[in-house]
Amino acid sequence: MTHIVNGQHISAMPPITTISVNKFNVAFTDEKGAKVVSFTNVADKKQFVRWLISI
């Protein structure tokens, strides 16, 4: 599945096994391996984490 943030396509394939969050970064592990996504504001980060949890 793909999520678009600020024109950037972020792909995540279930199952999501781990999620780690700090102020502007989200690290997660999906079927394809570990990924780190950086955000410029907290609102975008929160929206992405909600989407990530829902898939």
N, CA, C, O and CB atoms as a CASP TS submission, in Angstrom:
PFRMAT TS
TARGET T0000
AUTHOR 0000-0000-0000
METHOD Language model
MODEL 1
PARENT N/A
ATOM      1  N   MET     1       0.841  -1.168   0.000  1.00  0.00           N
ATOM      2  CA  MET     1       0.000   0.000   0.000  1.00  0.00           C
ATOM      3  C   MET     1       0.894   1.242   0.000  1.00  0.00           C
ATOM      4  O   MET     1       2.015   1.216   0.508  1.00  0.00           O
ATOM      5  CB  MET     1      -0.962  -0.008   1.218  1.00  0.00           C
ATOM      6  N   THR     2       0.384   2.312  -0.572  1.00  0.00           N
ATOM      7  CA  THR     2       1.172   3.540  -0.689  1.00  0.00           C
ATOM      8  C   THR     2       0.437   4.698  -0.028  1.00  0.00           C
ATOM      9  O   THR     2      -0.779   4.842  -0.154  1.00  0.00           O
ATOM     10  CB  THR     2       1.465   3.864  -2.171  1.00  0.00           C
ATOM     11  N   HIS     3       1.203   5.513   0.675  1.00  0.00           N
ATOM     12  CA  HIS     3       0.682   6.724   1.315  1.00  0.00           C
ATOM     13  C   HIS     3       1.464   7.896   0.727  1.00  0.00           C
ATOM     14  O   HIS     3       2.677   7.795   0.546  1.00  0.00           O
ATOM     15  CB  HIS     3       0.815   6.665   2.905  1.00  0.00           C
ATOM     16  N   ILE     4       0.788   9.007   0.426  1.00  0.00           N
ATOM     17  CA  ILE     4       1.459  10.171  -0.162  1.00  0.00           C
ATOM     18  C   ILE     4       1.512  11.295   0.865  1.00  0.00           C
ATOM     19  O   ILE     4       0.483  11.713   1.397  1.00  0.00           O
ATOM     20  CB  ILE     4       0.729  10.645  -1.455  1.00  0.00           C
ATOM     21  N   VAL     5       2.729  11.781   1.140  1.00  0.00           N
ATOM     22  CA  VAL     5       2.944  12.898   2.055  1.00  0.00           C
ATOM     23  C   VAL     5       3.849  13.896   1.356  1.00  0.00           C
ATOM     24  O   VAL     5       4.973  13.566   0.976  1.00  0.00           O
ATOM     25  CB  VAL     5       3.564  12.422   3.418  1.00  0.00           C
ATOM     26  N   ASN     6       3.356  15.122   1.187  1.00  0.00           N
ATOM     27  CA  ASN     6       4.130  16.184   0.527  1.00  0.00           C
ATOM     28  C   ASN     6       4.682  15.733  -0.826  1.00  0.00           C
ATOM     29  O   ASN     6       5.818  16.055  -1.176  1.00  0.00           O
ATOM     30  CB  ASN     6       5.281  16.634   1.428  1.00  0.00           C
ATOM     31  N   GLY     7       3.883  14.995  -1.574  1.00  0.00           N
ATOM     32  CA  GLY     7       4.288  14.542  -2.894  1.00  0.00           C
ATOM     33  C   GLY     7       5.209  13.336  -2.889  1.00  0.00           C
ATOM     34  O   GLY     7       5.593  12.853  -3.955  1.00  0.00           O
ATOM     35  N   GLN     8       5.569  12.843  -1.724  1.00  0.00           N
ATOM     36  CA  GLN     8       6.458  11.693  -1.598  1.00  0.00           C
ATOM     37  C   GLN     8       5.614  10.433  -1.387  1.00  0.00           C
ATOM     38  O   GLN     8       4.760  10.399  -0.501  1.00  0.00           O
ATOM     39  CB  GLN     8       7.469  11.893  -0.422  1.00  0.00           C
ATOM     40  N   HIS     9       5.849   9.405  -2.196  1.00  0.00           N
ATOM     41  CA  HIS     9       5.136   8.143  -2.066  1.00  0.00           C
ATOM     42  C   HIS     9       5.880   7.254  -1.076  1.00  0.00           C
ATOM     43  O   HIS     9       7.064   6.968  -1.251  1.00  0.00           O
ATOM     44  CB  HIS     9       4.990   7.440  -3.443  1.00  0.00           C
ATOM     45  N   ILE    10       5.176   6.823  -0.041  1.00  0.00           N
ATOM     46  CA  ILE    10       5.764   5.958   0.972  1.00  0.00           C
ATOM     47  C   ILE    10       5.035   4.625   0.908  1.00  0.00           C
ATOM     48  O   ILE    10       3.815   4.569   1.069  1.00  0.00           O
ATOM     49  CB  ILE    10       5.674   6.595   2.406  1.00  0.00           C
ATOM     50  N   SER    11       5.778   3.563   0.675  1.00  0.00           N
ATOM     51  CA  SER    11       5.194   2.245   0.513  1.00  0.00           C
ATOM     52  C   SER    11       5.377   1.413   1.782  1.00  0.00           C
ATOM     53  O   SER    11       6.442   1.428   2.399  1.00  0.00           O
ATOM     54  CB  SER    11       5.816   1.532  -0.689  1.00  0.00           C
ATOM     55  N   ALA    12       4.332   0.692   2.158  1.00  0.00           N
ATOM     56  CA  ALA    12       4.390  -0.219   3.303  1.00  0.00           C
ATOM     57  C   ALA    12       3.571  -1.457   2.963  1.00  0.00           C
ATOM     58  O   ALA    12       2.451  -1.349   2.465  1.00  0.00           O
ATOM     59  CB  ALA    12       3.858   0.468   4.614  1.00  0.00           C
ATOM     60  N   MET    13       4.126  -2.620   3.231  1.00  0.00           N
ATOM     61  CA  MET    13       3.453  -3.880   2.949  1.00  0.00           C
ATOM     62  C   MET    13       3.184  -4.619   4.257  1.00  0.00           C
ATOM     63  O   MET    13       4.118  -4.933   4.994  1.00  0.00           O
ATOM     64  CB  MET    13       4.298  -4.754   1.989  1.00  0.00           C
ATOM     65  N   PRO    14       1.915  -4.897   4.549  1.00  0.00           N
ATOM     66  CA  PRO    14       1.585  -5.646   5.774  1.00  0.00           C
ATOM     67  C   PRO    14       2.230  -7.023   5.755  1.00  0.00           C
ATOM     68  O   PRO    14       2.435  -7.570   4.672  1.00  0.00           O
ATOM     69  CB  PRO    14       0.057  -5.784   5.933  1.00  0.00           C
ATOM     70  N   PRO    15       2.551  -7.594   6.867  1.00  0.00           N
ATOM     71  CA  PRO    15       2.312  -7.092   8.213  1.00  0.00           C
ATOM     72  C   PRO    15       3.397  -6.104   8.659  1.00  0.00           C
ATOM     73  O   PRO    15       4.572  -6.265   8.331  1.00  0.00           O
ATOM     74  CB  PRO    15       2.235  -8.253   9.191  1.00  0.00           C
ATOM     75  N   ILE    16       2.985  -5.090   9.404  1.00  0.00           N
ATOM     76  CA  ILE    16       3.915  -4.153  10.027  1.00  0.00           C
ATOM     77  C   ILE    16       4.271  -4.756  11.377  1.00  0.00           C
ATOM     78  O   ILE    16       3.399  -4.923  12.230  1.00  0.00           O
ATOM     79  CB  ILE    16       3.294  -2.691  10.172  1.00  0.00           C
ATOM     80  N   THR    17       5.547  -5.085  11.581  1.00  0.00           N
ATOM     81  CA  THR    17       5.929  -5.786  12.815  1.00  0.00           C
ATOM     82  C   THR    17       6.407  -4.847  13.912  1.00  0.00           C
ATOM     83  O   THR    17       6.202  -5.133  15.091  1.00  0.00           O
ATOM     84  CB  THR    17       7.011  -6.791  12.518  1.00  0.00           C
ATOM     85  N   THR    18       7.047  -3.721  13.550  1.00  0.00           N
ATOM     86  CA  THR    18       7.487  -2.765  14.568  1.00  0.00           C
ATOM     87  C   THR    18       7.286  -1.348  14.052  1.00  0.00           C
ATOM     88  O   THR    18       7.378  -1.085  12.853  1.00  0.00           O
ATOM     89  CB  THR    18       8.976  -3.001  14.950  1.00  0.00           C
ATOM     90  N   ILE    19       7.008  -0.438  14.989  1.00  0.00           N
ATOM     91  CA  ILE    19       6.901   0.984  14.679  1.00  0.00           C
ATOM     92  C   ILE    19       7.600   1.743  15.797  1.00  0.00           C
ATOM     93  O   ILE    19       7.350   1.493  16.977  1.00  0.00           O
ATOM     94  CB  ILE    19       5.399   1.438  14.524  1.00  0.00           C
ATOM     95  N   SER    20       8.473   2.667  15.425  1.00  0.00           N
ATOM     96  CA  SER    20       9.157   3.514  16.389  1.00  0.00           C
ATOM     97  C   SER    20       8.998   4.960  15.937  1.00  0.00           C
ATOM     98  O   SER    20       9.203   5.276  14.766  1.00  0.00           O
ATOM     99  CB  SER    20      10.668   3.124  16.527  1.00  0.00           C
ATOM    100  N   VAL    21       8.628   5.842  16.876  1.00  0.00           N
ATOM    101  CA  VAL    21       8.310   7.224  16.529  1.00  0.00           C
ATOM    102  C   VAL    21       9.090   8.168  17.426  1.00  0.00           C
ATOM    103  O   VAL    21       9.162   7.963  18.637  1.00  0.00           O
ATOM    104  CB  VAL    21       6.794   7.490  16.650  1.00  0.00           C
ATOM    105  N   ASN    22       9.686   9.224  16.823  1.00  0.00           N
ATOM    106  CA  ASN    22      10.200  10.337  17.606  1.00  0.00           C
ATOM    107  C   ASN    22       9.618  11.617  17.012  1.00  0.00           C
ATOM    108  O   ASN    22       8.655  11.538  16.248  1.00  0.00           O
ATOM    109  CB  ASN    22      11.776  10.365  17.611  1.00  0.00           C
ATOM    110  N   LYS    23      10.151  12.772  17.324  1.00  0.00           N
ATOM    111  CA  LYS    23       9.490  14.029  16.973  1.00  0.00           C
ATOM    112  C   LYS    23       9.158  14.160  15.482  1.00  0.00           C
ATOM    113  O   LYS    23       8.027  14.512  15.146  1.00  0.00           O
ATOM    114  CB  LYS    23      10.360  15.178  17.385  1.00  0.00           C
ATOM    115  N   PHE    24      10.104  13.890  14.586  1.00  0.00           N
ATOM    116  CA  PHE    24       9.863  14.067  13.155  1.00  0.00           C
ATOM    117  C   PHE    24      10.145  12.829  12.307  1.00  0.00           C
ATOM    118  O   PHE    24      10.110  12.913  11.079  1.00  0.00           O
ATOM    119  CB  PHE    24      10.695  15.191  12.657  1.00  0.00           C
ATOM    120  N   ASN    25      10.419  11.699  12.920  1.00  0.00           N
ATOM    121  CA  ASN    25      10.753  10.484  12.176  1.00  0.00           C
ATOM    122  C   ASN    25       9.887   9.314  12.609  1.00  0.00           C
ATOM    123  O   ASN    25       9.482   9.213  13.767  1.00  0.00           O
ATOM    124  CB  ASN    25      12.225  10.134  12.361  1.00  0.00           C
ATOM    125  N   VAL    26       9.612   8.437  11.659  1.00  0.00           N
ATOM    126  CA  VAL    26       8.915   7.185  11.935  1.00  0.00           C
ATOM    127  C   VAL    26       9.742   6.071  11.309  1.00  0.00           C
ATOM    128  O   VAL    26      10.028   6.084  10.112  1.00  0.00           O
ATOM    129  CB  VAL    26       7.437   7.198  11.375  1.00  0.00           C
ATOM    130  N   ALA    27      10.118   5.113  12.138  1.00  0.00           N
ATOM    131  CA  ALA    27      10.824   3.927  11.653  1.00  0.00           C
ATOM    132  C   ALA    27       9.865   2.754  11.794  1.00  0.00           C
ATOM    133  O   ALA    27       9.186   2.616  12.812  1.00  0.00           O
ATOM    134  CB  ALA    27      12.173   3.674  12.446  1.00  0.00           C
ATOM    135  N   PHE    28       9.811   1.909  10.767  1.00  0.00           N
ATOM    136  CA  PHE    28       8.931   0.746  10.841  1.00  0.00           C
ATOM    137  C   PHE    28       9.536  -0.401  10.056  1.00  0.00           C
ATOM    138  O   PHE    28      10.371  -0.207   9.173  1.00  0.00           O
ATOM    139  CB  PHE    28       7.523   1.083  10.310  1.00  0.00           C
ATOM    140  N   THR    29       9.095  -1.597  10.399  1.00  0.00           N
ATOM    141  CA  THR    29       9.520  -2.806   9.700  1.00  0.00           C
ATOM    142  C   THR    29       8.279  -3.456   9.111  1.00  0.00           C
ATOM    143  O   THR    29       7.313  -3.755   9.813  1.00  0.00           O
ATOM    144  CB  THR    29      10.283  -3.792  10.656  1.00  0.00           C
ATOM    145  N   ASP    30       8.336  -3.666   7.801  1.00  0.00           N
ATOM    146  CA  ASP    30       7.219  -4.322   7.128  1.00  0.00           C
ATOM    147  C   ASP    30       7.719  -5.596   6.461  1.00  0.00           C
ATOM    148  O   ASP    30       8.818  -6.069   6.753  1.00  0.00           O
ATOM    149  CB  ASP    30       6.559  -3.377   6.087  1.00  0.00           C
ATOM    150  N   GLU    31       6.918  -6.140   5.575  1.00  0.00           N
ATOM    151  CA  GLU    31       7.271  -7.382   4.888  1.00  0.00           C
ATOM    152  C   GLU    31       8.584  -7.274   4.112  1.00  0.00           C
ATOM    153  O   GLU    31       9.300  -8.264   3.970  1.00  0.00           O
ATOM    154  CB  GLU    31       6.158  -7.781   3.946  1.00  0.00           C
ATOM    155  N   LYS    32       8.902  -6.086   3.613  1.00  0.00           N
ATOM    156  CA  LYS    32      10.095  -5.898   2.785  1.00  0.00           C
ATOM    157  C   LYS    32      11.325  -5.447   3.559  1.00  0.00           C
ATOM    158  O   LYS    32      12.412  -5.382   2.985  1.00  0.00           O
ATOM    159  CB  LYS    32       9.805  -4.902   1.718  1.00  0.00           C
ATOM    160  N   GLY    33      11.187  -5.132   4.850  1.00  0.00           N
ATOM    161  CA  GLY    33      12.338  -4.738   5.652  1.00  0.00           C
ATOM    162  C   GLY    33      12.110  -3.431   6.394  1.00  0.00           C
ATOM    163  O   GLY    33      10.995  -2.911   6.437  1.00  0.00           O
ATOM    164  N   ALA    34      13.189  -2.907   6.981  1.00  0.00           N
ATOM    165  CA  ALA    34      13.118  -1.704   7.803  1.00  0.00           C
ATOM    166  C   ALA    34      13.161  -0.443   6.941  1.00  0.00           C
ATOM    167  O   ALA    34      13.871  -0.385   5.937  1.00  0.00           O
ATOM    168  CB  ALA    34      14.262  -1.687   8.818  1.00  0.00           C
ATOM    169  N   LYS    35      12.388   0.564   7.351  1.00  0.00           N
ATOM    170  CA  LYS    35      12.355   1.845   6.650  1.00  0.00           C
ATOM    171  C   LYS    35      12.271   2.968   7.670  1.00  0.00           C
ATOM    172  O   LYS    35      11.696   2.800   8.745  1.00  0.00           O
ATOM    173  CB  LYS    35      11.161   1.911   5.660  1.00  0.00           C
ATOM    174  N   VAL    36      12.847   4.115   7.329  1.00  0.00           N
ATOM    175  CA  VAL    36      12.750   5.317   8.149  1.00  0.00           C
ATOM    176  C   VAL    36      12.202   6.431   7.270  1.00  0.00           C
ATOM    177  O   VAL    36      12.697   6.662   6.167  1.00  0.00           O
ATOM    178  CB  VAL    36      14.139   5.709   8.769  1.00  0.00           C
ATOM    179  N   VAL    37      11.178   7.120   7.764  1.00  0.00           N
ATOM    180  CA  VAL    37      10.552   8.209   7.024  1.00  0.00           C
ATOM    181  C   VAL    37      10.658   9.468   7.870  1.00  0.00           C
ATOM    182  O   VAL    37      10.299   9.458   9.048  1.00  0.00           O
ATOM    183  CB  VAL    37       9.060   7.884   6.674  1.00  0.00           C
ATOM    184  N   SER    38      11.151  10.561   7.274  1.00  0.00           N
ATOM    185  CA  SER    38      11.271  11.844   7.970  1.00  0.00           C
ATOM    186  C   SER    38      10.158  12.781   7.531  1.00  0.00           C
ATOM    187  O   SER    38       9.770  12.795   6.364  1.00  0.00           O
ATOM    188  CB  SER    38      12.649  12.487   7.706  1.00  0.00           C
ATOM    189  N   PHE    39       9.651  13.561   8.473  1.00  0.00           N
ATOM    190  CA  PHE    39       8.570  14.505   8.216  1.00  0.00           C
ATOM    191  C   PHE    39       9.006  15.907   8.630  1.00  0.00           C
ATOM    192  O   PHE    39       9.908  16.068   9.452  1.00  0.00           O
ATOM    193  CB  PHE    39       7.283  14.088   8.969  1.00  0.00           C
ATOM    194  N   THR    40       8.358  16.919   8.052  1.00  0.00           N
ATOM    195  CA  THR    40       8.697  18.299   8.383  1.00  0.00           C
ATOM    196  C   THR    40       7.814  18.866   9.479  1.00  0.00           C
ATOM    197  O   THR    40       8.137  19.895  10.072  1.00  0.00           O
ATOM    198  CB  THR    40       8.596  19.163   7.157  1.00  0.00           C
ATOM    199  N   ASN    41       6.689  18.191   9.752  1.00  0.00           N
ATOM    200  CA  ASN    41       5.835  18.660  10.844  1.00  0.00           C
ATOM    201  C   ASN    41       5.164  17.477  11.536  1.00  0.00           C
ATOM    202  O   ASN    41       5.050  16.387  10.975  1.00  0.00           O
ATOM    203  CB  ASN    41       4.771  19.648  10.318  1.00  0.00           C
ATOM    204  N   VAL    42       4.732  17.716  12.749  1.00  0.00           N
ATOM    205  CA  VAL    42       4.171  16.667  13.587  1.00  0.00           C
ATOM    206  C   VAL    42       2.817  16.189  13.057  1.00  0.00           C
ATOM    207  O   VAL    42       2.501  15.005  13.181  1.00  0.00           O
ATOM    208  CB  VAL    42       4.027  17.165  15.022  1.00  0.00           C
ATOM    209  N   ALA    43       2.019  17.067  12.477  1.00  0.00           N
ATOM    210  CA  ALA    43       0.705  16.678  11.961  1.00  0.00           C
ATOM    211  C   ALA    43       0.828  15.619  10.871  1.00  0.00           C
ATOM    212  O   ALA    43       0.079  14.643  10.873  1.00  0.00           O
ATOM    213  CB  ALA    43      -0.038  17.901  11.419  1.00  0.00           C
ATOM    214  N   ASP    44       1.759  15.798   9.941  1.00  0.00           N
ATOM    215  CA  ASP    44       1.972  14.799   8.882  1.00  0.00           C
ATOM    216  C   ASP    44       2.425  13.476   9.474  1.00  0.00           C
ATOM    217  O   ASP    44       1.992  12.409   9.039  1.00  0.00           O
ATOM    218  CB  ASP    44       3.008  15.300   7.861  1.00  0.00           C
ATOM    219  N   LYS    45       3.303  13.554  10.474  1.00  0.00           N
ATOM    220  CA  LYS    45       3.799  12.335  11.122  1.00  0.00           C
ATOM    221  C   LYS    45       2.648  11.583  11.776  1.00  0.00           C
ATOM    222  O   LYS    45       2.547  10.366  11.624  1.00  0.00           O
ATOM    223  CB  LYS    45       4.884  12.673  12.170  1.00  0.00           C
ATOM    224  N   LYS    46       1.782  12.281  12.498  1.00  0.00           N
ATOM    225  CA  LYS    46       0.659  11.635  13.168  1.00  0.00           C
ATOM    226  C   LYS    46      -0.296  11.000  12.158  1.00  0.00           C
ATOM    227  O   LYS    46      -0.786   9.892  12.375  1.00  0.00           O
ATOM    228  CB  LYS    46      -0.091  12.645  14.039  1.00  0.00           C
ATOM    229  N   GLN    47      -0.556  11.693  11.070  1.00  0.00           N
ATOM    230  CA  GLN    47      -1.436  11.154  10.027  1.00  0.00           C
ATOM    231  C   GLN    47      -0.835   9.879   9.439  1.00  0.00           C
ATOM    232  O   GLN    47      -1.563   8.917   9.195  1.00  0.00           O
ATOM    233  CB  GLN    47      -1.669  12.203   8.911  1.00  0.00           C
ATOM    234  N   PHE    48       0.474   9.853   9.208  1.00  0.00           N
ATOM    235  CA  PHE    48       1.137   8.686   8.659  1.00  0.00           C
ATOM    236  C   PHE    48       1.074   7.506   9.636  1.00  0.00           C
ATOM    237  O   PHE    48       0.821   6.372   9.228  1.00  0.00           O
ATOM    238  CB  PHE    48       2.591   9.018   8.318  1.00  0.00           C
ATOM    239  N   VAL    49       1.302   7.772  10.911  1.00  0.00           N
ATOM    240  CA  VAL    49       1.269   6.689  11.912  1.00  0.00           C
ATOM    241  C   VAL    49      -0.139   6.103  11.989  1.00  0.00           C
ATOM    242  O   VAL    49      -0.290   4.885  12.089  1.00  0.00           O
ATOM    243  CB  VAL    49       1.719   7.211  13.316  1.00  0.00           C
ATOM    244  N   ARG    50      -1.168   6.944  11.944  1.00  0.00           N
ATOM    245  CA  ARG    50      -2.546   6.431  11.948  1.00  0.00           C
ATOM    246  C   ARG    50      -2.793   5.521  10.745  1.00  0.00           C
ATOM    247  O   ARG    50      -3.408   4.462  10.869  1.00  0.00           O
ATOM    248  CB  ARG    50      -3.557   7.597  11.946  1.00  0.00           C
ATOM    249  N   TRP    51      -2.303   5.953   9.573  1.00  0.00           N
ATOM    250  CA  TRP    51      -2.462   5.142   8.363  1.00  0.00           C
ATOM    251  C   TRP    51      -1.694   3.821   8.509  1.00  0.00           C
ATOM    252  O   TRP    51      -2.206   2.757   8.162  1.00  0.00           O
ATOM    253  CB  TRP    51      -1.967   5.923   7.111  1.00  0.00           C
ATOM    254  N   LEU    52      -0.470   3.900   9.022  1.00  0.00           N
ATOM    255  CA  LEU    52       0.378   2.725   9.156  1.00  0.00           C
ATOM    256  C   LEU    52      -0.266   1.695  10.086  1.00  0.00           C
ATOM    257  O   LEU    52      -0.213   0.496   9.812  1.00  0.00           O
ATOM    258  CB  LEU    52       1.763   3.126   9.680  1.00  0.00           C
ATOM    259  N   ILE    53      -0.862   2.144  11.161  1.00  0.00           N
ATOM    260  CA  ILE    53      -1.517   1.245  12.105  1.00  0.00           C
ATOM    261  C   ILE    53      -2.760   0.607  11.478  1.00  0.00           C
ATOM    262  O   ILE    53      -3.101  -0.535  11.788  1.00  0.00           O
ATOM    263  CB  ILE    53      -1.897   2.001  13.387  1.00  0.00           C
ATOM    264  N   SER    54      -3.425   1.341  10.603  1.00  0.00           N
ATOM    265  CA  SER    54      -4.687   0.851  10.035  1.00  0.00           C
ATOM    266  C   SER    54      -4.516  -0.196   8.932  1.00  0.00           C
ATOM    267  O   SER    54      -5.475  -0.894   8.605  1.00  0.00           O
ATOM    268  CB  SER    54      -5.465   2.007   9.490  1.00  0.00           C
ATOM    269  N   ILE    55      -3.320  -0.322   8.352  1.00  0.00           N
ATOM    270  CA  ILE    55      -3.172  -1.289   7.257  1.00  0.00           C
ATOM    271  C   ILE    55      -2.884  -2.685   7.758  1.00  0.00           C
ATOM    272  O   ILE    55      -2.734  -3.609   6.958  1.00  0.00           O
ATOM    273  CB  ILE    55      -2.071  -0.856   6.322  1.00  0.00           C
TER
END
